[in-house]
Amino acid sequence: MSVMEQEIITPPATPKADSHAFSPLGCFLAAAGATLMTLSLLGAAAAATVWAFVKLLGFPDTVLYVALSIAMIPVLWATVWTAGRAWHVEQLLARSLDVDTPVFKLGHYFKGAR
C-alpha cells in the first residue's frame, strides 16, 4: 500500500439508538450551554457596540441606557430561538435522526412534541 492509499475502517453495523449516551439531563445541559453561550456572547457584543457608538458620538448616559435596552431585544430573541433550536436538535440526535434545516421563527420549536 502506498503512502496515499489508506484503508477506511468502518464499523460492521451502526450502533443501536439506545446505546448512545443521551439522557434528558444530558440534552438539557447541552441545550442550556448553547443558550447561555448565545446570551453571553451576543449580549456582550451588543453592549460593547452600543457603548462604543454612544461614547464616540458623545451622547449622555440616558441615551446609552435607552440604546442598551433596545439592543437587548434582538439578543433576547436570538437567545430564546437558540434555546428552542438546541433542545430540538438534541432530541433529534437522541432519537438517532438527522438534524433538519433551521426554521427562523420564534415560536416554531415551542409548539409541543411532534
Backbone as JSON Lines, residues from 0, in Angstrom:
{"i":0,"aa":"M","n":[0.85,-1.17,0.0],"ca":[0.0,0.0,0.0],"c":[0.9,1.23,0.0]}
{"i":1,"aa":"S","n":[0.61,2.16,-0.9],"ca":[1.43,3.35,-0.99],"c":[1.05,4.35,0.1]}
{"i":2,"aa":"V","n":[1.78,5.44,0.15],"ca":[1.54,6.45,1.18],"c":[0.17,7.1,1.01]}
{"i":3,"aa":"M","n":[-0.26,7.31,-0.2],"ca":[-1.53,7.99,-0.46],"c":[-2.74,7.08,-0.28]}
{"i":4,"aa":"E","n":[-2.55,5.79,-0.3],"ca":[-3.66,4.87,-0.15],"c":[-3.84,4.52,1.33]}
{"i":5,"aa":"Q","n":[-5.0,4.78,1.84],"ca":[-5.29,4.43,3.22],"c":[-6.59,3.65,3.26]}
{"i":6,"aa":"E","n":[-6.62,2.7,4.12],"ca":[-7.81,1.9,4.26],"c":[-8.8,2.62,5.18]}
{"i":7,"aa":"I","n":[-10.02,2.73,4.75],"ca":[-11.05,3.34,5.56],"c":[-11.71,2.24,6.38]}
{"i":8,"aa":"I","n":[-11.65,2.39,7.68],"ca":[-12.2,1.38,8.57],"c":[-13.59,1.84,9.0]}
{"i":9,"aa":"T","n":[-14.57,1.03,8.71],"ca":[-15.93,1.35,9.11],"c":[-16.44,0.27,10.05]}
{"i":10,"aa":"P","n":[-17.31,0.64,10.98],"ca":[-17.84,-0.38,11.88],"c":[-18.75,-1.33,11.11]}
{"i":11,"aa":"P","n":[-18.88,-2.58,11.56],"ca":[-19.71,-3.55,10.84],"c":[-21.19,-3.17,10.82]}
{"i":12,"aa":"A","n":[-21.65,-2.46,11.83],"ca":[-23.06,-2.06,11.88],"c":[-23.17,-0.76,12.67]}
{"i":13,"aa":"T","n":[-24.22,-0.02,12.4],"ca":[-24.48,1.21,13.15],"c":[-24.88,0.85,14.57]}
{"i":14,"aa":"P","n":[-24.35,1.55,15.57],"ca":[-24.75,1.24,16.95],"c":[-26.24,1.46,17.16]}
{"i":15,"aa":"K","n":[-26.81,0.7,18.06],"ca":[-28.23,0.83,18.36],"c":[-28.48,2.2,18.97]}
{"i":16,"aa":"A","n":[-29.69,2.72,18.78],"ca":[-30.05,4.04,19.28],"c":[-29.98,4.1,20.8]}
{"i":17,"aa":"D","n":[-30.35,3.01,21.47],"ca":[-30.34,3.04,22.92],"c":[-28.93,2.86,23.5]}
{"i":18,"aa":"S","n":[-27.94,2.66,22.65],"ca":[-26.58,2.52,23.16],"c":[-25.87,3.87,23.25]}
{"i":19,"aa":"H","n":[-26.5,4.93,22.74],"ca":[-25.9,6.25,22.83],"c":[-26.07,6.8,24.24]}
{"i":20,"aa":"A","n":[-25.23,7.72,24.59],"ca":[-25.24,8.27,25.96],"c":[-26.12,9.51,26.04]}
{"i":21,"aa":"F","n":[-27.34,9.45,25.52],"ca":[-28.26,10.58,25.58],"c":[-29.25,10.34,26.71]}
{"i":22,"aa":"S","n":[-29.48,11.35,27.47],"ca":[-30.49,11.31,28.51],"c":[-31.18,12.67,28.52]}
{"i":23,"aa":"P","n":[-32.33,12.76,29.15],"ca":[-32.98,14.08,29.22],"c":[-32.09,15.12,29.91]}
{"i":24,"aa":"L","n":[-31.36,14.72,30.93],"ca":[-30.46,15.65,31.61],"c":[-29.32,16.08,30.69]}
{"i":25,"aa":"G","n":[-28.77,15.13,29.96],"ca":[-27.7,15.47,29.02],"c":[-28.17,16.4,27.92]}
{"i":26,"aa":"C","n":[-29.37,16.14,27.4],"ca":[-29.94,17.01,26.37],"c":[-30.17,18.41,26.93]}
{"i":27,"aa":"F","n":[-30.69,18.48,28.16],"ca":[-30.93,19.77,28.78],"c":[-29.63,20.53,28.99]}
{"i":28,"aa":"L","n":[-28.6,19.86,29.47],"ca":[-27.33,20.54,29.73],"c":[-26.7,21.05,28.43]}
{"i":29,"aa":"A","n":[-26.79,20.28,27.38],"ca":[-26.24,20.72,26.09],"c":[-27.02,21.92,25.55]}
{"i":30,"aa":"A","n":[-28.34,21.86,25.63],"ca":[-29.16,22.97,25.15],"c":[-28.97,24.2,26.02]}
{"i":31,"aa":"A","n":[-28.87,24.02,27.33],"ca":[-28.66,25.16,28.23],"c":[-27.3,25.8,27.99]}
{"i":32,"aa":"G","n":[-26.31,24.99,27.72],"ca":[-24.97,25.53,27.44],"c":[-24.97,26.38,26.18]}
{"i":33,"aa":"A","n":[-25.62,25.9,25.14],"ca":[-25.69,26.68,23.9],"c":[-26.49,27.96,24.1]}
{"i":34,"aa":"T","n":[-27.54,27.88,24.91],"ca":[-28.37,29.06,25.17],"c":[-27.6,30.1,25.97]}
{"i":35,"aa":"L","n":[-26.92,29.68,27.03],"ca":[-26.16,30.62,27.84],"c":[-25.0,31.23,27.07]}
{"i":36,"aa":"M","n":[-24.38,30.44,26.22],"ca":[-23.3,30.98,25.41],"c":[-23.83,32.03,24.44]}
{"i":37,"aa":"T","n":[-24.98,31.78,23.84],"ca":[-25.59,32.75,22.94],"c":[-25.92,34.04,23.68]}
{"i":38,"aa":"L","n":[-26.53,33.91,24.85],"ca":[-26.9,35.09,25.62],"c":[-25.67,35.91,26.01]}
{"i":39,"aa":"S","n":[-24.64,35.24,26.5],"ca":[-23.47,35.98,26.97],"c":[-22.68,36.6,25.82]}
{"i":40,"aa":"L","n":[-22.48,35.88,24.75],"ca":[-21.69,36.42,23.64],"c":[-22.44,37.52,22.88]}
{"i":41,"aa":"L","n":[-23.7,37.29,22.56],"ca":[-24.45,38.32,21.85],"c":[-24.72,39.53,22.75]}
{"i":42,"aa":"G","n":[-24.99,39.28,24.03],"ca":[-25.21,40.38,24.96],"c":[-23.97,41.24,25.12]}
{"i":43,"aa":"A","n":[-22.81,40.61,25.24],"ca":[-21.57,41.37,25.37],"c":[-21.26,42.14,24.09]}
{"i":44,"aa":"A","n":[-21.49,41.52,22.95],"ca":[-21.23,42.2,21.68],"c":[-22.17,43.39,21.49]}
{"i":45,"aa":"A","n":[-23.45,43.2,21.83],"ca":[-24.41,44.3,21.69],"c":[-24.08,45.43,22.65]}
{"i":46,"aa":"A","n":[-23.75,45.1,23.9],"ca":[-23.43,46.13,24.88],"c":[-22.17,46.9,24.49]}
{"i":47,"aa":"A","n":[-21.16,46.21,24.03],"ca":[-19.93,46.88,23.63],"c":[-20.15,47.77,22.41]}
{"i":48,"aa":"T","n":[-20.94,47.3,21.47],"ca":[-21.21,48.09,20.27],"c":[-22.0,49.35,20.6]}
{"i":49,"aa":"V","n":[-23.05,49.19,21.4],"ca":[-23.86,50.34,21.77],"c":[-23.04,51.33,22.6]}
{"i":50,"aa":"W","n":[-22.29,50.82,23.57],"ca":[-21.47,51.7,24.41],"c":[-20.47,52.48,23.57]}
{"i":51,"aa":"A","n":[-19.78,51.79,22.65],"ca":[-18.79,52.47,21.82],"c":[-19.44,53.52,20.93]}
{"i":52,"aa":"F","n":[-20.59,53.2,20.36],"ca":[-21.29,54.15,19.48],"c":[-21.73,55.39,20.25]}
{"i":53,"aa":"V","n":[-22.32,55.19,21.42],"ca":[-22.82,56.32,22.22],"c":[-21.66,57.18,22.72]}
{"i":54,"aa":"K","n":[-20.59,56.57,23.19],"ca":[-19.45,57.34,23.68],"c":[-18.71,58.04,22.55]}
{"i":55,"aa":"L","n":[-18.65,57.41,21.39],"ca":[-17.98,58.02,20.24],"c":[-18.71,59.29,19.79]}
{"i":56,"aa":"L","n":[-20.03,59.25,19.83],"ca":[-20.81,60.41,19.41],"c":[-21.05,61.4,20.55]}
{"i":57,"aa":"G","n":[-20.66,61.05,21.77],"ca":[-20.77,61.97,22.89],"c":[-22.17,62.16,23.44]}
{"i":58,"aa":"F","n":[-23.02,61.15,23.3],"ca":[-24.37,61.24,23.84],"c":[-24.34,61.08,25.36]}
{"i":59,"aa":"P","n":[-25.36,61.57,26.06],"ca":[-25.41,61.39,27.52],"c":[-25.73,59.94,27.89]}
{"i":60,"aa":"D","n":[-25.56,59.64,29.18],"ca":[-25.78,58.27,29.65],"c":[-27.23,57.81,29.49]}
{"i":61,"aa":"T","n":[-28.15,58.73,29.51],"ca":[-29.56,58.36,29.32],"c":[-29.77,57.71,27.95]}
{"i":62,"aa":"V","n":[-29.12,58.26,26.94],"ca":[-29.21,57.67,25.6],"c":[-28.57,56.28,25.6]}
{"i":63,"aa":"L","n":[-27.5,56.11,26.36],"ca":[-26.84,54.8,26.46],"c":[-27.8,53.76,27.02]}
{"i":64,"aa":"Y","n":[-28.5,54.1,28.09],"ca":[-29.41,53.14,28.72],"c":[-30.59,52.79,27.81]}
{"i":65,"aa":"V","n":[-31.11,53.78,27.11],"ca":[-32.2,53.52,26.17],"c":[-31.72,52.64,25.02]}
{"i":66,"aa":"A","n":[-30.55,52.97,24.49],"ca":[-30.0,52.18,23.37],"c":[-29.67,50.75,23.81]}
{"i":67,"aa":"L","n":[-29.18,50.59,25.04],"ca":[-28.9,49.24,25.55],"c":[-30.18,48.43,25.68]}
{"i":68,"aa":"S","n":[-31.24,49.05,26.16],"ca":[-32.49,48.31,26.29],"c":[-33.07,47.94,24.93]}
{"i":69,"aa":"I","n":[-32.9,48.8,23.95],"ca":[-33.36,48.47,22.59],"c":[-32.49,47.37,21.98]}
{"i":70,"aa":"A","n":[-31.2,47.42,22.23],"ca":[-30.28,46.42,21.66],"c":[-30.5,45.04,22.27]}
{"i":71,"aa":"M","n":[-31.08,44.97,23.45],"ca":[-31.3,43.67,24.09],"c":[-32.46,42.9,23.46]}
{"i":72,"aa":"I","n":[-33.32,43.59,22.71],"ca":[-34.46,42.91,22.08],"c":[-33.99,41.82,21.1]}
{"i":73,"aa":"P","n":[-33.11,42.13,20.13],"ca":[-32.65,41.04,19.24],"c":[-31.8,40.01,19.97]}
{"i":74,"aa":"V","n":[-31.1,40.43,21.02],"ca":[-30.3,39.47,21.78],"c":[-31.22,38.46,22.47]}
{"i":75,"aa":"L","n":[-32.27,38.94,23.09],"ca":[-33.22,38.03,23.74],"c":[-33.95,37.16,22.73]}
{"i":76,"aa":"W","n":[-34.29,37.7,21.55],"ca":[-34.93,36.91,20.51],"c":[-34.0,35.75,20.09]}
{"i":77,"aa":"A","n":[-32.75,36.08,19.83],"ca":[-31.8,35.05,19.41],"c":[-31.57,34.02,20.5]}
{"i":78,"aa":"T","n":[-31.59,34.45,21.76],"ca":[-31.38,33.53,22.87],"c":[-32.55,32.56,23.0]}
{"i":79,"aa":"V","n":[-33.76,33.07,22.92],"ca":[-34.94,32.2,23.03],"c":[-35.0,31.24,21.84]}
{"i":80,"aa":"W","n":[-34.7,31.74,20.66],"ca":[-34.7,30.87,19.48],"c":[-33.64,29.78,19.6]}
{"i":81,"aa":"T","n":[-32.46,30.16,20.08],"ca":[-31.38,29.19,20.25],"c":[-31.75,28.12,21.27]}
{"i":82,"aa":"A","n":[-32.43,28.52,22.33],"ca":[-32.86,27.53,23.33],"c":[-33.79,26.49,22.7]}
{"i":83,"aa":"G","n":[-34.77,26.95,21.93],"ca":[-35.69,26.02,21.28],"c":[-35.0,25.15,20.24]}
{"i":84,"aa":"R","n":[-34.15,25.76,19.45],"ca":[-33.45,25.01,18.41],"c":[-32.49,23.99,19.02]}
{"i":85,"aa":"A","n":[-31.76,24.39,20.05],"ca":[-30.81,23.47,20.67],"c":[-31.53,22.27,21.29]}
{"i":86,"aa":"W","n":[-32.66,22.51,21.95],"ca":[-33.42,21.4,22.53],"c":[-33.95,20.49,21.43]}
{"i":87,"aa":"H","n":[-34.44,21.09,20.35],"ca":[-34.96,20.31,19.22],"c":[-33.86,19.44,18.6]}
{"i":88,"aa":"V","n":[-32.69,20.0,18.41],"ca":[-31.58,19.25,17.81],"c":[-31.13,18.14,18.75]}
{"i":89,"aa":"E","n":[-31.06,18.41,20.04],"ca":[-30.66,17.37,20.99],"c":[-31.66,16.21,20.99]}
{"i":90,"aa":"Q","n":[-32.94,16.53,20.87],"ca":[-33.95,15.48,20.81],"c":[-33.82,14.65,19.53]}
{"i":91,"aa":"L","n":[-33.53,15.3,18.41],"ca":[-33.32,14.57,17.16],"c":[-32.12,13.64,17.27]}
{"i":92,"aa":"L","n":[-31.04,14.14,17.83],"ca":[-29.84,13.32,17.96],"c":[-30.06,12.16,18.93]}
{"i":93,"aa":"A","n":[-30.84,12.38,19.96],"ca":[-31.13,11.3,20.91],"c":[-31.94,10.18,20.25]}
{"i":94,"aa":"R","n":[-32.73,10.54,19.24],"ca":[-33.52,9.52,18.51],"c":[-32.79,9.0,17.29]}
{"i":95,"aa":"S","n":[-31.51,9.34,17.15],"ca":[-30.66,8.91,16.03],"c":[-31.19,9.39,14.69]}
{"i":96,"aa":"L","n":[-31.73,10.6,14.66],"ca":[-32.22,11.19,13.43],"c":[-31.25,12.26,12.96]}
{"i":97,"aa":"D","n":[-31.34,12.62,11.68],"ca":[-30.51,13.69,11.15],"c":[-31.05,15.04,11.6]}
{"i":98,"aa":"V","n":[-30.15,16.01,11.66],"ca":[-30.53,17.37,12.01],"c":[-31.2,18.01,10.81]}
{"i":99,"aa":"D","n":[-32.33,18.67,11.05],"ca":[-33.09,19.28,9.96],"c":[-32.66,20.73,9.74]}
{"i":100,"aa":"T","n":[-33.22,21.34,8.73],"ca":[-32.93,22.72,8.4],"c":[-33.57,23.63,9.43]}
{"i":101,"aa":"P","n":[-32.85,24.64,9.92],"ca":[-33.45,25.51,10.93],"c":[-34.59,26.37,10.38]}
{"i":102,"aa":"V","n":[-35.56,26.62,11.22],"ca":[-36.68,27.5,10.9],"c":[-36.53,28.72,11.79]}
{"i":103,"aa":"F","n":[-36.42,29.9,11.19],"ca":[-36.13,31.11,11.94],"c":[-37.41,31.84,12.36]}
{"i":104,"aa":"K","n":[-38.27,31.12,13.06],"ca":[-39.48,31.71,13.66],"c":[-39.39,31.45,15.16]}
{"i":105,"aa":"L","n":[-39.73,32.45,15.94],"ca":[-39.51,32.38,17.37],"c":[-40.25,31.23,18.04]}
{"i":106,"aa":"G","n":[-41.5,31.02,17.72],"ca":[-42.28,30.0,18.4],"c":[-42.29,28.64,17.75]}
{"i":107,"aa":"H","n":[-41.55,28.46,16.67],"ca":[-41.61,27.2,15.93],"c":[-41.2,25.99,16.78]}
{"i":108,"aa":"Y","n":[-40.18,26.12,17.59],"ca":[-39.66,24.99,18.36],"c":[-40.37,24.81,19.7]}
{"i":109,"aa":"F","n":[-41.33,25.68,20.0],"ca":[-42.04,25.6,21.27],"c":[-43.49,25.18,21.09]}
{"i":110,"aa":"K","n":[-43.82,24.56,19.96],"ca":[-45.2,24.17,19.66],"c":[-45.59,22.83,20.3]}
{"i":111,"aa":"G","n":[-44.7,22.2,20.99],"ca":[-45.01,20.92,21.61],"c":[-44.37,19.78,20.85]}
{"i":112,"aa":"A","n":[-44.58,18.59,21.34],"ca":[-43.97,17.39,20.75],"c":[-44.59,17.11,19.39]}
{"i":113,"aa":"R","n":[-43.74,16.71,18.48],"ca":[-44.21,16.38,17.13],"c":[-44.05,14.9,16.9]}
